[in-house]
Amino acid sequence: MLTLKMLRDDSERVIAKLAIKNFDAREIVGKVLELDSNRRTLQTESDALLSEQKKLSAKIGGLMKEGKRDEAEEVKREVTALKNKSSELLAKADANNKELDETIVLLPNIPCDLVVPGKGAEDNQVVKMGGPEVHLPQDALPHWELAKKYDIIDFDLGVKITGAGFPVYKGKGAKLQRALINYFLDFNTAAGYKEVEPPVVVNAASGFGTGQLPDKESQMYYVGLDDFYLVPTAEVPVTNIFRDVILENEQVPQKLTAYTPCFRREAGSYGKDVRGLNRLHQFDKVEIVRVEKPENSYAALDEMVAHVEKLVNSLGLKYRILRLCGGDMSFTSAITYDFELWSAAQGRWLEISSVSNFETYQANRLHLRYRDEDGKIQLCHTLNGSSLALPRVVAALLEDNETEDGIIIPEALRPYTGFDKIG
């Protein structure tokens, strides 16, 4: 979240930068500054009352020694009145500070200077394209038809067991899922990321720390009996490993990778873009997370983008990299690069990774800090990226590698699948 200092020092800049995200922050910023002013006024009044209480309390003992009991009793009554007034001020301050905390978290992260204005996906910037051209056989099938043809994914069975958006992977389809997860994890660990296996349910503090709460509460599955949330991405539990932590200077950077199933309600999604694996409520994803010093975070972001690109290239798929415009960015991100794969059978691009730098936004919520070389405590920068999300990778693999003899498995995956073709 944004800091009070940022809003006090240059509120107009904050408002202008958030407008790039199509977020009108003026009313909320004004409310935050008003509540902050109230907070400081109440604190000043409280301090003055406390000081007066101490002075009067000191007089009581002297008056009692001098035998001036009546005067001492009068001072005691004054002290009691001041204490009652202090209690009222503290109650007002608590209510004011609670409202301040609840208001400031309604402000999204400021986009960095590389982010351009835009309304939505149509205004994103293509920064690179790569991979081979796709040549499909005549009458090529989309992946949901291929899944049925080769009996590797059963969407109807998933509807029976749970509902739409919860497919059942079968035979070589299930093995392909497991192979991709293991391949992605091995690829990441070979690049220096430490593998962790986190919980897939988190508490509200974890959701708040990474910015899913209160912004994306309606998109998360909630376990009401225990006040838990199913994770929408491994970013949430992995980044929260560092909640309320002060890292020593030599402990930064931190580079972690994790696999988890991910759960998203995707409320309001409908139409052709949700067919098959295009949009699911439960899916598998491997994530990379980094904790960096502020001066190194943008170099780290470039490394992460290059790492994901290398992973995508290893699968032999056609891709493009987008830098998101302000209107298509998440609440918490300062900058995001999306990776998309080309689905020739569907004739559309499929998003398979987002790589983001959150700068200090999450670290401020998490109280994630490090001790610099001079011993000063500083906020870290946090970054994360999909490396990779499986459903649309599988969709592109099935569709773009279809031949008359079956679906060809990319060479890099064959040691993990144990087969080179589906069909």
C-alpha positions as CSV (number, residue, x, y, z in Angstrom):
1,M,0.0,0.0,0.0
2,L,1.0,3.6,-0.4
3,T,2.6,5.3,2.6
4,L,1.3,8.4,4.4
5,K,4.6,10.2,3.7
6,M,4.1,9.7,-0.1
7,L,0.6,11.2,0.1
8,R,1.6,14.1,2.4
9,D,4.7,15.0,0.3
10,D,3.2,14.9,-3.2
11,S,-0.5,14.0,-3.3
12,E,-1.0,15.5,-6.7
13,R,1.7,13.2,-8.2
14,V,0.1,10.2,-6.7
15,I,-3.3,11.2,-8.1
16,A,-1.8,11.8,-11.5
17,K,0.1,8.5,-11.6
18,L,-3.0,6.5,-10.4
19,A,-5.0,8.1,-13.3
20,I,-2.8,6.0,-15.6
21,K,-4.5,3.0,-14.1
22,N,-7.8,4.7,-14.8
23,F,-8.3,5.1,-11.0
24,D,-9.7,8.4,-9.8
25,A,-7.8,8.7,-6.4
26,R,-8.7,12.3,-5.6
27,E,-11.5,11.6,-3.2
28,I,-9.7,8.8,-1.4
29,V,-6.5,10.7,-1.1
30,G,-8.4,13.7,0.3
31,K,-10.0,11.5,2.9
32,V,-6.7,9.9,3.8
33,L,-5.1,13.3,4.3
34,E,-8.1,14.5,6.4
35,L,-7.9,11.4,8.6
36,D,-4.1,11.8,8.9
37,S,-4.6,15.4,10.0
38,N,-7.2,14.3,12.5
39,R,-4.8,11.7,13.8
40,R,-2.0,14.2,14.4
41,T,-4.4,16.7,16.1
42,L,-5.8,14.0,18.4
43,Q,-2.2,12.9,19.2
44,T,-1.2,16.5,20.1
45,E,-4.2,16.9,22.3
46,S,-3.6,13.6,24.0
47,D,0.0,14.4,24.6
48,A,-1.0,17.8,26.1
49,L,-3.5,16.1,28.4
50,L,-1.0,13.5,29.6
51,S,1.6,16.2,30.3
52,E,-1.0,18.1,32.4
53,Q,-2.0,15.0,34.2
54,K,1.6,14.4,35.2
55,K,2.0,17.9,36.5
56,L,-1.1,17.8,38.6
57,S,-0.3,14.3,39.9
58,A,3.1,15.6,41.0
59,K,1.3,18.4,43.0
60,I,-0.9,16.0,45.0
61,G,2.0,14.5,47.0
62,G,3.3,18.0,48.0
63,L,-0.2,19.2,49.0
64,M,-0.7,16.2,51.2
65,K,2.6,16.7,52.9
66,E,1.7,20.3,53.6
67,G,-1.6,19.1,55.1
68,K,-3.7,20.7,52.4
69,R,-6.0,17.8,52.0
70,D,-8.9,19.7,50.5
71,E,-6.7,21.2,47.8
72,A,-5.2,17.8,47.1
73,E,-8.7,16.3,46.7
74,E,-9.6,19.1,44.3
75,V,-6.5,18.3,42.2
76,K,-7.3,14.6,42.3
77,R,-10.7,15.5,40.8
78,E,-9.1,17.5,38.1
79,V,-6.7,14.6,37.3
80,T,-9.7,12.2,37.1
81,A,-11.5,14.6,34.7
82,L,-8.4,14.8,32.6
83,K,-8.1,11.0,32.6
84,N,-11.7,10.7,31.4
85,K,-11.1,13.2,28.7
86,S,-8.0,11.3,27.7
87,S,-10.0,8.1,27.4
88,E,-12.5,9.8,25.1
89,L,-9.6,11.1,23.0
90,L,-8.1,7.7,22.8
91,A,-11.4,6.2,21.7
92,K,-11.7,8.9,19.0
93,A,-8.1,8.3,17.9
94,D,-8.6,4.5,17.7
95,A,-11.8,5.0,15.5
96,N,-10.0,7.6,13.4
97,N,-6.9,5.4,12.9
98,K,-9.0,2.3,12.0
99,E,-10.8,4.4,9.3
100,L,-7.5,5.6,8.1
101,D,-6.1,2.1,7.8
102,E,-9.3,0.9,6.0
103,T,-9.2,3.9,3.6
104,I,-5.5,3.9,2.5
105,V,-5.6,0.3,1.4
106,L,-8.2,1.2,-1.2
107,L,-5.5,2.9,-3.2
108,P,-3.7,0.7,-5.8
109,N,0.0,0.7,-6.4
110,I,1.5,3.6,-8.5
111,P,2.6,2.4,-12.0
112,C,6.3,3.0,-12.8
113,D,7.3,5.4,-15.5
114,L,7.5,2.7,-18.2
115,V,3.7,2.1,-18.0
116,V,1.6,4.0,-20.6
117,P,-2.0,5.0,-20.2
118,G,-4.7,2.8,-21.8
119,K,-8.2,1.5,-21.3
120,G,-7.6,-2.3,-21.5
121,A,-5.9,-5.2,-23.3
122,E,-6.2,-3.5,-26.7
123,D,-3.7,-0.8,-25.5
124,N,-1.0,-3.2,-24.3
125,Q,2.4,-2.8,-25.9
126,V,3.9,-5.8,-27.8
127,V,7.6,-5.7,-26.9
128,K,8.7,-8.9,-28.5
129,M,7.6,-11.9,-30.5
130,G,9.2,-15.3,-31.0
131,G,8.9,-19.0,-31.7
132,P,8.2,-20.9,-34.9
133,E,5.3,-20.4,-37.2
134,V,2.5,-22.9,-36.7
135,H,1.4,-25.1,-39.7
136,L,-1.6,-27.2,-38.9
137,P,-3.3,-30.0,-40.9
138,Q,-6.5,-29.3,-42.7
139,D,-9.6,-29.2,-40.4
140,A,-7.4,-28.8,-37.3
141,L,-9.3,-29.2,-34.0
142,P,-9.3,-27.0,-30.9
143,H,-7.9,-28.5,-27.8
144,W,-11.2,-29.5,-26.2
145,E,-12.0,-31.6,-29.3
146,L,-8.5,-33.1,-29.2
147,A,-8.9,-33.9,-25.5
148,K,-12.1,-35.8,-26.3
149,K,-10.6,-37.5,-29.4
150,Y,-7.6,-38.9,-27.5
151,D,-9.4,-39.3,-24.1
152,I,-6.9,-37.2,-22.2
153,I,-9.1,-34.5,-20.5
154,D,-12.8,-35.0,-19.5
155,F,-14.6,-31.7,-19.1
156,D,-18.0,-33.4,-18.6
157,L,-16.8,-35.6,-15.8
158,G,-15.4,-32.6,-14.0
159,V,-18.9,-31.0,-14.2
160,K,-20.4,-34.1,-12.7
161,I,-17.9,-34.2,-9.8
162,T,-17.8,-30.5,-9.1
163,G,-18.9,-28.1,-11.8
164,A,-17.8,-26.3,-14.9
165,G,-14.1,-25.2,-14.8
166,F,-12.9,-28.3,-12.9
167,P,-11.6,-30.8,-15.6
168,V,-10.4,-34.3,-15.0
169,Y,-7.1,-35.2,-16.6
170,K,-6.8,-38.9,-17.7
171,G,-4.0,-41.2,-19.0
172,K,-1.4,-39.3,-21.0
173,G,-3.2,-36.0,-20.2
174,A,-2.5,-36.6,-16.5
175,K,1.1,-37.6,-17.2
176,L,1.5,-34.4,-19.3
177,Q,0.3,-32.3,-16.4
178,R,2.8,-34.0,-14.0
179,A,5.6,-33.7,-16.6
180,L,5.1,-30.0,-17.1
181,I,5.0,-29.3,-13.4
182,N,8.3,-31.2,-12.8
183,Y,9.9,-29.7,-15.9
184,F,9.0,-26.2,-14.8
185,L,10.3,-26.7,-11.3
186,D,13.6,-28.2,-12.5
187,F,14.0,-25.4,-15.0
188,N,13.6,-22.8,-12.2
189,T,15.8,-24.6,-9.6
190,A,18.5,-24.9,-12.2
191,A,18.4,-21.1,-12.5
192,G,19.0,-20.6,-8.8
193,Y,15.4,-20.6,-7.4
194,K,14.9,-22.5,-4.2
195,E,11.9,-24.9,-4.3
196,V,9.3,-24.6,-1.5
197,E,6.0,-26.4,-1.1
198,P,3.6,-24.0,0.7
199,P,0.0,-24.5,2.0
200,V,-2.8,-24.0,-0.5
201,V,-5.1,-22.3,2.0
202,V,-4.1,-19.0,3.6
203,N,-5.5,-16.8,6.3
204,A,-6.8,-13.2,5.7
205,A,-3.5,-11.7,6.9
206,S,-1.7,-13.4,4.0
207,G,-4.3,-12.3,1.5
208,F,-4.0,-8.7,2.7
209,G,-0.2,-8.9,2.7
210,T,0.0,-9.5,-1.1
211,G,-2.9,-7.4,-2.0
212,Q,-5.6,-10.0,-2.8
213,L,-7.6,-8.6,0.1
214,P,-9.6,-6.4,0.0
215,D,-9.3,-5.9,-3.8
216,K,-10.0,-9.5,-5.1
217,E,-12.1,-11.0,-2.3
218,S,-15.0,-11.8,-4.6
219,Q,-12.7,-13.8,-6.9
220,M,-11.3,-16.0,-4.1
221,Y,-12.8,-19.2,-2.7
222,Y,-13.6,-18.7,1.0
223,V,-13.6,-21.4,3.6
224,G,-16.0,-19.8,6.1
225,L,-15.8,-22.3,8.9
226,D,-12.1,-21.6,9.4
227,D,-11.8,-18.1,7.9
228,F,-9.3,-19.4,5.3
229,Y,-9.0,-18.7,1.5
230,L,-8.0,-21.1,-1.2
231,V,-4.9,-19.7,-2.9
232,P,-5.4,-18.0,-6.3
233,T,-1.7,-18.3,-6.9
234,A,1.4,-19.5,-5.1
235,E,2.5,-15.9,-5.0
236,V,0.3,-15.5,-1.9
237,P,1.8,-18.2,0.5
238,V,5.3,-17.9,-0.9
239,T,5.6,-14.1,-0.5
240,N,4.0,-14.4,3.0
241,I,7.0,-16.5,4.1
242,F,8.6,-13.1,4.6
243,R,5.8,-11.4,6.4
244,D,7.0,-9.5,9.5
245,V,10.6,-10.4,8.7
246,I,13.7,-8.2,8.7
247,L,16.3,-9.8,6.4
248,E,20.0,-9.2,6.9
249,N,21.8,-7.4,4.1
250,E,23.5,-10.6,2.9
251,Q,20.1,-12.5,2.9
252,V,18.9,-10.3,0.0
253,P,18.0,-11.3,-2.7
254,Q,15.7,-14.3,-2.1
255,K,14.6,-16.4,-5.1
256,L,11.9,-19.0,-4.6
257,T,9.8,-21.3,-6.8
258,A,6.7,-23.3,-5.9
259,Y,4.0,-25.4,-7.5
260,T,0.4,-25.2,-6.2
261,P,-3.0,-25.8,-7.6
262,C,-4.7,-22.5,-7.9
263,F,-8.4,-21.6,-7.3
264,R,-10.2,-18.7,-8.8
265,R,-14.0,-18.1,-8.9
266,E,-13.7,-16.1,-12.2
267,A,-17.0,-14.5,-11.5
268,G,-18.7,-12.9,-14.5
269,S,-16.6,-14.9,-17.1
270,Y,-18.6,-16.3,-20.0
271,G,-18.5,-16.8,-23.8
272,K,-16.0,-18.4,-26.2
273,D,-13.0,-17.4,-24.2
274,V,-13.9,-19.8,-21.4
275,R,-14.2,-23.0,-23.5
276,G,-12.0,-26.0,-22.6
277,L,-8.8,-25.0,-20.8
278,N,-9.1,-21.3,-21.6
279,R,-10.5,-20.3,-18.2
280,L,-10.7,-22.7,-15.2
281,H,-11.7,-22.5,-11.6
282,Q,-8.9,-24.9,-10.6
283,F,-5.6,-25.2,-12.4
284,D,-1.9,-26.0,-11.8
285,K,0.8,-23.3,-11.9
286,V,4.5,-23.0,-11.1
287,E,5.5,-19.6,-9.7
288,I,8.8,-17.7,-9.2
289,V,9.1,-15.1,-6.4
290,R,11.9,-12.7,-5.7
291,V,12.7,-10.4,-2.8
292,E,15.1,-7.7,-3.8
293,K,16.8,-4.5,-2.7
294,P,15.1,-1.5,-4.4
295,E,18.1,-0.6,-6.5
296,N,18.3,-4.1,-8.0
297,S,14.6,-4.9,-8.5
298,Y,14.3,-3.7,-12.2
299,A,17.4,-5.7,-13.2
300,A,15.8,-8.7,-11.4
301,L,12.5,-8.0,-13.4
302,D,14.5,-8.2,-16.7
303,E,16.1,-11.4,-15.5
304,M,12.7,-12.9,-14.7
305,V,11.3,-12.0,-18.1
306,A,14.3,-13.5,-19.9
307,H,14.0,-16.6,-17.7
308,V,10.3,-17.1,-18.6
309,E,11.1,-16.4,-22.3
310,K,13.8,-19.1,-22.3
311,L,11.3,-21.6,-20.7
312,V,8.7,-20.8,-23.3
313,N,11.3,-21.1,-26.1
314,S,12.3,-24.6,-24.8
315,L,8.7,-25.8,-25.5
316,G,9.0,-24.7,-29.2
317,L,5.8,-22.5,-29.1
318,K,5.0,-19.2,-30.8
319,Y,4.8,-16.4,-28.3
320,R,4.7,-12.7,-27.7
321,I,5.6,-10.5,-24.7
322,L,3.4,-7.6,-23.8
323,R,4.0,-4.7,-21.4
324,L,0.6,-3.9,-19.9
325,C,-0.9,-0.5,-20.1
326,G,-2.2,1.2,-17.0
327,G,-5.8,0.1,-17.6
328,D,-4.9,-3.6,-17.8
329,M,-2.6,-3.8,-14.8
330,S,-3.5,-5.4,-11.4
331,F,-4.2,-3.4,-8.3
332,T,-0.9,-4.2,-6.7
333,S,1.6,-4.1,-9.6
334,A,4.0,-1.3,-10.6
335,I,4.7,-2.9,-13.9
336,T,3.7,-6.2,-15.6
337,Y,4.9,-8.2,-18.6
338,D,2.5,-10.8,-20.0
339,F,3.5,-13.8,-22.1
340,E,1.0,-15.2,-24.6
341,L,1.0,-18.3,-26.7
342,W,-0.5,-18.4,-30.2
343,S,-3.4,-20.9,-30.6
344,A,-3.6,-21.5,-34.3
345,A,-6.7,-23.7,-34.0
346,Q,-8.6,-21.0,-32.1
347,G,-6.9,-18.2,-33.9
348,R,-6.2,-16.2,-30.8
349,W,-3.5,-15.5,-28.2
350,L,-3.6,-17.2,-24.8
351,E,-2.0,-15.6,-21.7
352,I,0.3,-18.1,-19.9
353,S,2.4,-15.9,-17.6
354,S,2.5,-12.5,-15.9
355,V,5.8,-11.2,-14.5
356,S,5.4,-8.2,-12.2
357,N,7.4,-5.9,-10.0
358,F,5.4,-4.6,-7.0
359,E,8.2,-2.3,-5.7
360,T,7.5,-1.6,-2.0
361,Y,3.7,-2.0,-2.3
362,Q,3.5,-5.5,-0.9
363,A,6.5,-5.2,1.4
364,N,4.8,-2.2,3.1
365,R,1.7,-4.4,3.8
366,L,3.9,-7.4,4.8
367,H,6.3,-5.4,6.9
368,L,9.0,-7.0,4.9
369,R,12.3,-5.2,5.4
370,Y,16.0,-5.6,5.3
371,R,19.0,-4.1,7.2
372,D,21.2,-2.3,4.7
373,E,25.0,-2.0,4.9
374,D,24.7,1.0,7.2
375,G,22.4,-0.9,9.6
376,K,19.3,1.1,8.5
377,I,16.0,-0.8,8.1
378,Q,14.6,-0.4,4.6
379,L,11.5,-1.8,2.7
380,C,12.3,-4.6,0.2
381,H,10.9,-4.8,-3.3
382,T,8.9,-8.0,-4.2
383,L,8.5,-9.5,-7.7
384,N,6.7,-12.6,-9.0
385,G,6.0,-14.4,-12.2
386,S,4.1,-17.4,-13.6
387,S,6.7,-20.0,-14.7
388,L,4.3,-21.3,-16.0
389,A,0.5,-21.6,-15.7
390,L,-0.4,-25.0,-17.2
391,P,-3.9,-24.9,-18.7
392,R,-3.2,-22.6,-21.7
393,V,0.2,-24.1,-22.2
394,V,-1.4,-27.5,-22.5
395,A,-4.0,-26.0,-24.9
396,A,-1.3,-24.5,-27.1
397,L,0.8,-27.7,-26.9
398,L,-2.1,-29.8,-28.1
399,E,-3.3,-27.5,-30.8
400,D,0.0,-26.3,-32.3
401,N,1.6,-29.8,-32.3
402,E,-1.3,-31.6,-33.9
403,T,-0.4,-33.9,-36.9
404,E,-2.4,-36.5,-38.8
405,D,-0.6,-39.1,-36.7
406,G,-1.3,-37.6,-33.3
407,I,0.0,-34.8,-31.1
408,I,3.8,-34.5,-30.9
409,I,5.4,-33.8,-27.5
410,P,8.2,-31.2,-27.4
411,E,11.6,-32.8,-27.1
412,A,12.4,-31.0,-23.8
413,L,9.3,-32.7,-22.2
414,R,10.0,-36.3,-23.4
415,P,12.3,-37.3,-20.5
416,Y,9.4,-36.2,-18.1
417,T,6.5,-37.7,-20.0
418,G,8.1,-41.0,-21.0
419,F,6.4,-40.7,-24.5
420,D,6.9,-38.6,-27.5
421,K,3.4,-38.6,-28.9
422,I,-0.3,-38.6,-27.9
423,G,-2.3,-40.7,-30.3
